[in-house]
């Protein structure tokens, strides 16, 4: 169950409670679910009860009504109420397995769909001069994002962005196409792009673009090593905090694409890719020395290895390999939408 699906489920639950006269509130147009800020609070949380209580009723009472209904929903294992009226929702383990299966079946196209079907998004169509290279690039990428989400691009004012201090020719000369695009797309529209080659071309962990592309390359490396060892991936049970963090980001990918398209903000997608890559490195070490390249040190030691030495791979390895493969698909698909290459080796 993705966050978008869960949002619709919670909204439907509110609507049914109102129809059954169990709640006397105005049904909102949308319901937001978020990943909780700390472990132990379920997979997702929503403040819908607080939102409804602004108009009428007590948030904890409303939350309890919704809790009793939501906990009977297929795919939801547990719902807890937390003061002052949050609903913390834990999904069934099968939901996590199904999410990884969905990503693997769709590959880099995961997240694309019809979320913006019928929505008209105004985007400037005039290609700017070299001094307007950032505005032209953002508009071009937004058109691709809108199309990926099933929306309709209409002529209008393009996204308002701070211009690049360098011309397009200078950017390409100094940075090359991938780093130049990242420099112009990753900052929020109102921020001035950082075009320093020392930072954007650095192959170090302080370079976000390097982390994203390196994470993708490491996934490809894991898959090559697995094939060499005769190990196949198979989604299974995920219960480690590092896995939960990755699963939440994978589940949120479709909504990130929609938000980036709707708000004409490719920077949202870029930040999401960085967060996914950063969550992957601690998780990567869970795969253990089984997939480790002895010629290289592990990039991050955030989690202890699951196996080492001569231990044979288990179902846990295969399920985590599937999750790593899903991460690679999301990173590749996101980079493609930004027009940036996703190398298999780095």
C-alpha positions in Angstrom: 0.0 0.0 0.0 1.5 3.3 -1.1 1.1 6.6 0.8 -1.3 7.7 -2.0 -3.4 4.6 -1.6 -3.4 4.9 2.2 -4.4 8.6 1.9 -7.4 7.5 -0.2 -8.2 4.8 2.3 -8.2 7.2 5.2 -10.4 9.7 3.2 -12.8 6.9 2.3 -13.0 6.0 6.0 -13.8 9.5 7.0 -16.5 9.7 4.3 -18.1 6.4 5.5 -18.1 7.5 9.1 -19.9 10.7 8.1 -22.4 8.8 6.0 -23.1 6.4 8.9 -23.7 9.4 11.2 -20.8 8.4 13.4 -19.0 11.7 12.7 -20.5 15.1 12.0 -17.8 16.8 10.2 -17.1 18.2 6.7 -15.3 15.6 4.6 -12.0 17.1 3.4 -10.9 17.0 -0.2 -7.6 15.3 0.6 -5.9 13.5 3.5 -2.2 13.6 4.0 -0.2 10.7 5.5 3.5 11.1 6.4 6.3 8.9 7.6 6.6 9.4 11.4 9.5 11.4 12.6 10.8 8.7 14.9 10.8 4.9 15.1 8.0 3.1 17.0 5.2 5.2 15.6 4.0 2.9 12.8 4.7 3.1 9.1 2.7 6.2 8.5 0.9 8.9 10.5 -1.9 11.3 9.7 -3.3 14.4 11.5 -6.7 14.1 9.8 -8.5 13.9 13.2 -6.8 17.2 14.2 -7.8 18.7 10.9 -11.5 17.7 11.4 -11.5 18.8 15.0 -10.8 22.4 14.1 -14.3 22.7 12.9 -16.1 20.5 15.4 -15.5 17.8 18.0 -12.6 16.5 20.0 -9.6 15.3 18.0 -9.0 12.2 20.2 -12.7 11.2 19.9 -12.6 11.6 16.1 -9.3 9.7 16.0 -10.7 6.8 17.9 -13.7 6.5 15.6 -11.4 6.4 12.6 -9.0 4.0 14.3 -11.8 1.4 14.9 -12.7 1.6 11.2 -9.2 1.7 9.8 -8.0 -1.3 11.7 -10.5 -3.5 9.9 -9.1 -2.5 6.5 -7.2 -5.2 4.6 -3.5 -4.4 4.5 -3.5 -2.5 7.8 -2.2 -4.4 10.8 -2.5 -1.8 13.5 -3.7 1.7 14.2 -2.7 3.7 17.3 -4.0 7.0 18.6 -1.4 9.4 19.9 -2.0 12.7 21.6 -3.2 15.2 20.7 -5.0 13.3 17.9 -2.6 11.6 15.5 -3.3 8.2 13.9 -0.2 6.0 13.7 -0.8 3.3 11.1 1.2 0.1 10.8 0.8 -1.9 7.6 0.8 -5.7 7.3 4.1 -7.3 6.3 2.5 -8.4 3.0 2.1 -4.7 2.1 5.8 -4.2 2.1 6.4 -7.3 0.0 3.8 -6.1 -2.5 5.5 -2.7 -2.7 8.8 -4.2 -3.6 7.2 -6.5 -6.1 5.4 -3.5 -7.7 8.6 -1.6 -8.0 10.4 -4.5 -9.6 7.6 -5.2 -12.0 7.6 -1.6 -13.2 11.3 -1.0 -13.0 12.4 2.6 -13.7 8.8 3.5 -14.7 7.6 3.0 -11.2 5.9 6.1 -10.0 4.5 7.1 -13.4 0.8 7.0 -13.8 -2.4 9.0 -14.0 -2.3 11.0 -10.8 -2.7 14.2 -12.7 -5.2 12.9 -15.2 -7.2 15.8 -16.5 -5.1 18.4 -14.6 -3.8 21.2 -16.8 -0.4 22.5 -15.7 0.8 25.8 -17.2 4.4 25.7 -18.4 6.3 28.2 -20.5 7.0 26.8 -23.9 9.5 29.5 -25.2 13.1 28.4 -25.1 15.1 31.1 -23.4 18.4 32.6 -24.3 21.7 31.4 -22.8 21.0 33.8 -19.9 17.7 32.0 -19.2 19.1 28.5 -19.3 17.8 27.5 -15.9 14.3 28.6 -16.6 14.3 26.8 -20.0 15.7 23.6 -18.4 13.2 23.6 -15.5 10.3 24.1 -17.9 11.6 21.2 -20.1 11.9 18.8 -17.1 8.5 19.9 -15.7 6.9 19.0 -19.0 8.3 15.5 -18.7 7.2 15.2 -15.1 3.6 16.3 -16.0 3.5 13.8 -18.9 4.8 11.0 -16.6 1.9 11.7 -14.2 -0.8 11.8 -16.9 -1.3 15.6 -16.8 -1.7 18.1 -19.6 0.8 20.8 -20.3 -0.7 24.1 -21.4 1.0 27.3 -22.5 1.5 29.7 -19.7 4.1 31.3 -17.5 7.0 29.0 -16.8 8.3 28.3 -13.3 9.8 31.4 -11.8 13.4 30.6 -10.9 16.6 32.6 -10.0 18.7 32.6 -13.1 22.0 30.8 -13.4 25.1 33.0 -12.9 26.7 31.2 -15.9 25.5 30.7 -19.5 24.6 27.3 -20.7 27.8 27.0 -22.7 29.9 27.9 -19.7 28.0 25.3 -17.5 28.6 22.5 -20.0 32.2 23.4 -20.4 32.9 23.5 -16.6 30.6 20.7 -15.4 29.5 18.5 -18.3 25.8 17.8 -19.0 24.9 15.7 -15.9 26.4 18.0 -13.2 25.2 21.0 -15.1 21.6 19.8 -15.0 21.9 18.8 -11.3 23.3 22.2 -10.5 20.3 23.9 -12.0 17.6 21.5 -10.9 18.4 20.5 -7.4 18.1 23.9 -5.7 14.6 25.3 -5.0 13.4 27.8 -7.5 14.2 30.8 -5.3 17.7 29.6 -4.4 20.8 30.6 -6.4 22.4 27.5 -8.1 25.8 26.3 -6.9 27.9 25.9 -10.0 31.3 25.3 -8.3 33.1 22.4 -10.1 35.0 21.5 -7.0 31.7 20.5 -5.3 29.7 19.2 -8.2 32.4 17.1 -9.8 33.8 15.7 -6.5 33.5 11.9 -6.1 33.0 12.2 -2.4 30.1 11.7 0.0 29.7 15.4 0.5 28.5 15.6 -3.2 24.7 14.7 -3.3 24.8 13.9 -7.0 27.7 11.5 -6.5 25.8 9.8 -3.6 22.8 9.3 -5.8 24.7 8.0 -8.8 27.0 5.9 -6.6 24.1 4.3 -4.9 22.7 3.3 -8.2 26.1 1.9 -9.3 26.4 0.0 -6.1 23.0 -1.6 -6.6 24.1 -2.7 -10.1 27.3 -4.1 -8.5 25.3 -6.0 -5.9 23.2 -7.5 -8.7 26.3 -8.5 -10.7 27.8 -10.2 -7.6 24.5 -12.0 -6.9 24.3 -13.4 -10.4 27.9 -14.6 -10.2 27.1 -16.4 -6.9 23.8 -17.8 -8.3 21.6 -15.8 -6.0 18.3 -14.5 -7.1 16.3 -11.7 -5.4 12.9 -12.5 -3.9 10.8 -9.9 -1.9 10.1 -11.2 1.6 9.6 -9.9 5.1 11.1 -6.6 6.1 11.4 -5.7 9.7 14.7 -3.9 10.2 14.5 -0.1 10.8 16.9 0.5 7.8 14.5 -1.5 5.6 11.5 0.5 6.9 13.2 3.8 6.0 13.9 2.6 2.5 10.4 1.2 2.1 8.8 4.5 3.1 10.9 6.4 0.5 10.0 3.9 -2.2 6.3 4.1 -1.3 6.5 7.9 -1.4 8.1 8.0 -4.9 4.9 8.3 -6.9 3.6 11.1 -4.7 6.9 12.9 -5.0 6.7 12.7 -8.8 3.1 14.1 -8.6 4.1 17.0 -6.3 7.1 17.8 -8.5 4.9 18.0 -11.5 2.0 19.8 -9.9 4.1 22.4 -8.3 6.6 22.6 -11.2 9.4 21.9 -8.8 12.0 19.3 -10.1 14.0 20.1 -6.9 11.5 17.9 -5.0 12.4 14.9 -7.1 16.2 15.7 -6.7 15.9 15.9 -2.9 13.9 12.6 -2.8 16.6 10.8 -4.8 19.2 12.1 -2.3 17.2 10.9 0.6 16.7 7.5 -1.0 20.5 7.1 -1.7 21.3 8.2 1.9 18.9 5.6 3.3 20.4 3.0 1.1 23.9 3.1 2.3 23.3 2.0 5.9 20.9 -0.7 4.5 23.5 -1.8 2.0 25.7 -3.1 4.8 22.9 -5.3 6.0 23.5 -7.4 2.9 26.8 -8.2 4.5 30.2 -9.4 3.3 28.4 -11.8 0.9 28.2 -9.0 -1.7 31.2 -7.0 -0.6 33.9 -6.2 -3.1 37.1 -6.9 -1.2 38.9 -4.3 -3.1 36.7 -1.5 -1.7 35.7 -0.4 1.7 32.1 -0.2 2.5 30.7 3.2 1.9 28.8 3.4 5.2 28.9 1.3 8.4 25.5 2.4 9.7 24.3 -1.2 10.2 26.2 -4.4 11.0 26.5 -7.1 8.3 24.0 -9.9 8.3 26.4 -12.5 7.1 30.1 -12.9 6.8 32.7 -15.5 5.9 31.3 -18.8 4.5 27.7 -18.4 5.7 25.3 -19.3 2.9 22.7 -16.8 1.7 19.2 -17.1 3.2 15.8 -15.9 2.4 16.7 -12.7 4.2 19.5 -12.0 1.8 17.2 -12.6 -1.2 14.6 -10.3 0.2 17.1 -7.6 0.9 18.6 -8.0 -2.5 15.2 -7.4 -4.0 14.8 -4.3 -1.9 18.2 -3.0 -3.1 17.2 -3.8 -6.7 14.0 -1.7 -6.2 16.1 1.2 -4.9 18.2 1.0 -8.0 15.0 1.2 -10.2 13.8 4.3 -8.4 17.1 6.0 -8.6 17.5 5.2 -12.3 13.9 6.3 -13.1 14.3 9.6 -11.1 17.6 10.5 -12.7 16.1 9.8 -16.2 13.3 12.2 -15.5 15.8 14.8 -14.6 17.8 14.1 -17.8 20.8 12.8 -15.8 22.5 9.5 -16.6 22.6 6.6 -14.2 25.8 4.8 -14.8 26.2 1.1 -14.0 29.8 1.6 -13.0 31.2 4.7 -11.2 
